[in-house]
Amino acid sequence: MASLCLNSLVPIPPSSHPRKLTLSSSSSLLLDNNNNNNHSSIRTSTTLKPIVVTGNPPTYVSAPGRTILAVGDLHGDLKQARSALEMAGVLSSDGRDLWTGGESVLIQLGDILDRGEDEIAILSLLRSLDKQAKAKGGAVFQVNGNHETMNVEGDFRYVESGGFDECSDFLEYINNSEDDWEETFTGWVDVSERLKEDRKMSTNHWGPWNLVKRQKGVIARSILFRPGGLLASELSRHAVVLKVNDWVFCHGGLLPHHVAYGLERLNKEVSEWMRDPNTNDSNLKIPFIATRGYDSIVWNRLYSRDSPDLVDYDAKEVCSILEETLQAIGAKAMVVGHTPQTIGVNCKYNCSIWRVDVGMSSGVLNSRPEVLEIIDNKARVIRSERDRYSELEAAAYT
């Protein structure tokens, strides 16, 4: 895969250019850009050039020679999330949650929250894998989706009762922990499964008690996800739009005016809003839209789903808009989630856009997990461990 010269491909004004990694040929430094938790890890490599991350949160990533793996919406289903990650070859199958991806780059396309009972556990697992991947020369990135921004806004319409319970347990867990945040957070995925079993054993059918329990869960979730809360701050580490090598990843689709707005500006403003309870969210219309996929008829009708009432003119128009967007950021293709694809991971418009949300969560379609794999600018769909590669959807980019 060709390496990416970030500054020449997408010019960034010096005044707004974030701190960038400085790396040697024998070791690479991966910087975890978090205003609250700044730490780095060094890995030794004699084969691949180092990964270079630009932006806070990450916006541009140069990852020469790496395998890139993209996983769609997970919606609180830890079991299905693990299945997808094992299928992708980045998670051990022995239950120890070990990174097995070597120097690969994993990208999760957002919507980890809502419709499931293990939302924080999945966030915890991915943070743990990120730390392990950096030590091996790889990386894990997450892109915030509309359900992440909804929860930070206090919109809990799609939260399952088990999701509120997890928030109550997690808040109590962190209040009793004496470790630092990273250690506490990455340990939650193991603790949560035990507490979940305990909850099942002590189910109470007394109505008033369940009402109090629900109220406790709502309060806990509000504390954790409100702007400046611990989990909102954790989400602030992630981008809305992420460009890795020649590919751009976003949850709800990218249009020319998003690019004109500025990808780093978009990522930075959403991140600041999530971290700072005093930030005015009324000025974040464009950044929010980029996570939601209902910005325009272009996204709703064409990028995301195939509508029978479309005429050829519509398809040509959206193909032109997609091409304009990709050219503006120097990308070969876009990868998106947001809308479940009943036919599985697929591509459209000469494979300029890949749609990777397959509705794998039991709270959505409970479908078979699928993963998009990109090697040397050739994209393939991984549909099962036994038949690792599917040639039904494959494309090479030059």
N, C-alpha and C positions, 0 to 999 in steps of 0.2 A: 504494500500500500504506500503510495507516495506520501512523503512527510508534508506537513502543512506549515507554511510560513505565515503566521497569524497576522503580523503587523503589515506585511505587504499585501495580503489578500483582502483584509478588512481593516482599513486605516482607522486608528483610534487616536483622537486628539491627545497630546501629551498631558494636558491638564487633567484629563479624566482617566488616564491609563492606570489601571490598578497594578499592584505589585505583581511581578512575574517571577517565576522560578529561575534560579541560576543553577545549572547542572553541569557536572563534569562527565567525561566519557566513561568513567569507571563506576560512577555512582549517580543516582538521581534523587532529588529531593522533591517529594510531593507535599505541597503545602495545603493544609486544611484551613481554608479561609473562613474563620468564624470569629466574629468580634468578641465572643464570650469564651471560646475555647480554641486558642491558637496552638497547634502542635503540628509537628512534621515527622515523617519517617523516611529513612534512607534505605535504599536497596542497592545491592551490587549486581551489575549486569555487564556481560561481555558480548552480548548478542544484539540487543535492540537499543536504539536510541531512547533516551529518557522521555517520559511523558511530561509535557509542558502545559500548565493550566494558567489561563489568563482570565481575570475577572473575579469579583467578590460580590455575590456568589459566582462560581465558575460559569463562564460564557463561551469561551473558546478553548478547545482541548486539542493539542497535537499529540497523537499517540501512534508514532510510526511503527508499522509492522504488526500491530496488535489485532487480534480477533475482537470484533465488536459484537456484543450480544444485547438485543433489545427485548425487554419483557413488558407487556402491556398492563392494563388495570388489574389490581389484585383485590381491592375492596374487602379487606379484613379477613381473608381466608388464608390462614397460615399453612394449612395442609396443601392447598393448591399452589401456593407460592413456593413452598419447598419442592413440590413436584416439578414446577417450571424451572427452578434453579438447578435442580439435579439433572433435568433433561438438557439444560444448557451446558452442563459440565462444570459449573462453578461452585456447587455445593456437595459436600460429602453425603453419601446415602446411609451412613452409619448412625445418624441421629446426633452427631457431635457438632453439627453446624460449622464445619470447617470449609474454608475457601480452597477449592480444587482447580481454580481457573488459571493458575499461574499468572502470566503477564496479560491476560485478557482484560478487556474493558466491558463492564456490565452497565447497562443503562435501563432504569425503570421509568416508565412513561407517565407516572402519576396515578392519582385516584387509588391510593392505598387506604384512605379513610372511607367510612360509611359502609353499610350493607353487610357487615361482618362483625365478628366478636374478637378478632385478634389484630386490630389495627396497630396498636402500639407495639405489639410483639413483632410485627413485620418490620416496622420502622427500626426497632431494636436489632433485629437480625441483619438488616441491610447495613446498619452502622457498624456492626461487628464485622461483617464481611468486607466492608470498605477498609477498615483498619488492617485486616489480615491481607487483603489484596495489595495494599500499598507496600507491605513488607515483602511481597513476592514480585513487585514490579508491575502489578496490575492496578485497577481502580474500579470503584463503584460510584456511579452518579445517579441521582434521582432528579426527576423533573416534577415540579408541583402541578397538580391538576385542579380542576374546578372544585372538587370535593375538599381539597386542602384549603383553598381560599374560603370556601363556604364555612368551614368549621372555625377558621380564625375570625370570620365575620359574626360567629355565633349562630349560624344557621344549622340546626341539628335535625332537620326534617328526616334525614335518611339514616340516622343513627339507630342501630339495633339495641335492644335492651342489654344484650351481652356487651355491647360497646360501652354503654354507660357503666356497667359493672366493672369492666376492665379499667376505666378511668378512676373509679373509686379505689380499686385495689392498687393501681399504680401510684396514685397520690399518697396513699398510706405507706407504700413500699419506699418511695423516695424520701418521705419524711423520717423514716426509721433508718435510712442508710447513712453510714458514716463515710462512704467512699466519695470520690469526686464524681461529677456529673457523667463523664464518659464511662467510667467503670460501672456506675449504677445503671445507666441507660442500656449499655450493651448486655448487662446481666439479666435484664427484664425478660427476654425471650424464654429463658429457662424457668424463671420464677413464675411467670404468668401461667404456664401450663399446669403447674402444680396447684396454684390458686384456683384456676378454672375448674379443676377436678374437685377441689374442696367445695366450691360453690354448688356444683351439681349434687354433691352428697348432702348438702344442707339446704336444699330448696324449701322455701317456706310458702305455703299457699294461703297464708292469712293476708287478706287484701290490704288493710291499713299498713302492715309492715312493708309490703311490696311497694306501696306508694311512697313511703319514707325512703326506701332503698332507691327508688327511681329519682327522687328529689336529690338525694345525696350524690347520685351519679351525674345528674345534670350540673350540679354545683361544681363537682370535681372537674368535669369536662370544660366548663366555663373558665375555671382557674388555669387549667393546663393549656387551653388553646386560644385564650384571648391574646390580643397583641401584647407582646412582652412576656407572656407565659412560657413555661419551660418547653412545651411541645411546639408552640408557635415559633419560638426562637430556634428550635431544632429544625423546623421546616424552612426557616429563613436561610438556612445553609444551602438550600437547593435552588436551582435555576427555574425560570419559566420556559426559557429557550436555551438550548445547549447545542453548540456546533462542535462535532468531533470529526477531525480530519475533513473529509469532503461531504459529510452528512449532517443534517440539522434535525434535532429531536425536540419535539414539543407535544404537549398533551392535546391541545384543541385545534391546532392548525395555525399556520403563519401566513400573513398577507402582506402586500407591499407597504401598507402604512405602518405595520408593526416594525418593519425594517427601518423605515424612515424615522420612526420614533426613536430608534436606537436599542439594540438588543441588550447592551450592558446597562443602559439607563432603565430599561424595562425590568431587568432582573434586580437591579439595585433598589429601585423604588418599591417593588413588592417585598423584597427582603427587609428593607427599613420599616415598612408598615407592619410586618409581622413581628419585628423586634421591639418596636417603640409604640407604647400605648397612646402616645400623644400625636402620632402621625395622622393627618387628615386623609381618610381613604376616598374622599370625594374626587380627588385628582387622579385616581388610579384606574379610570375607565379603560384605557387602552391596555395596560398591563393585565387587568383582570380578564378582559375579553380574550386575550391570547391563551388563557387557560381553559376557556369555556366552550369554544367551538360554535357559539351561536352568533358570532359577530356579523355574519352576512349570509345571504342566500348561497353564496359560493361554497362556504364550508358545509352548511346544513344539507344542501341538496347534492353536492358533488364530491367534495373531498371525503366525506364521511360515509355516505350511503348512496346507493344507486336508485334513482327515482324513475319510475316508468313514464312519467309525463314530460321528461326532458326532451328537448329537441337538439339536433346536432349543433345548432348555434351555441347553446349553453355549454356543451362539452368543449367546443373550440374556445369559447371565452374563458372558461375556467382553466383550460390547459395553458392559455396565454398568460393568465394571472399567475399560475403556478410557476411557469417558466420565468416570468419577471421577478418573482420572489426569490427563486433559487439563484438567478444570475446576480441579484443585488447583494447576496451574501456569499457568493462564490461556492455554492453547494451543488452537488450532483443530484441529490434526492432528499426528500423529507420523510421522517418516520413519525407517526402520530398514534395516539390511543383514542380515548373518549367514547367512541361508539362501537358496541360489540359487533363483530363480524361473524355472522352465522356460518359463513363458508370458511372460516379460519383466516389466518394471516394471509393477506393478499396485497397486490400492488395494482396501480391504475395509472393511466396516462404515460404509457411507455415506461412504467415502473419508476416514474418520478416521485411518486408518493406511495409509501407502504403503510398499511393499516394493521396494527398489531394487537388491538384489544379484541380478544376472543370471548370475553364474558366468562372467564374461567372460575370466578368466585361462585360459591354455592348461593350467594345472595343475588346473583345475576342470572347466568345461564347454566352454571355448573358444568361448563364444557371442558373438553380435553385441553390441557395447557399446550401452548405453542410458543415458539421463540424464533425471532429473526436473528440470523447469524450473517455477519459481514466479514469476509476475508479477502484481502487484496481487491477491495472494491467489487467483489462479487457477493450478491445477497442470496441467501437460501433460507428456507423455512425448516426448522426442526420440529417435527410433529410427534416423534416418539423415540424412545431410547433404542428400541430394536431396529427401527428403520430411520436412522439418524437424519438423513437428508431427504428431502422431498424435492424432486425436480419439477413438480407441477408449477411451482412458482420460483423461478430463479432468474437472475439478471446480472449481467456484467456491466460495469461502468468504466469507461476509459477516459 
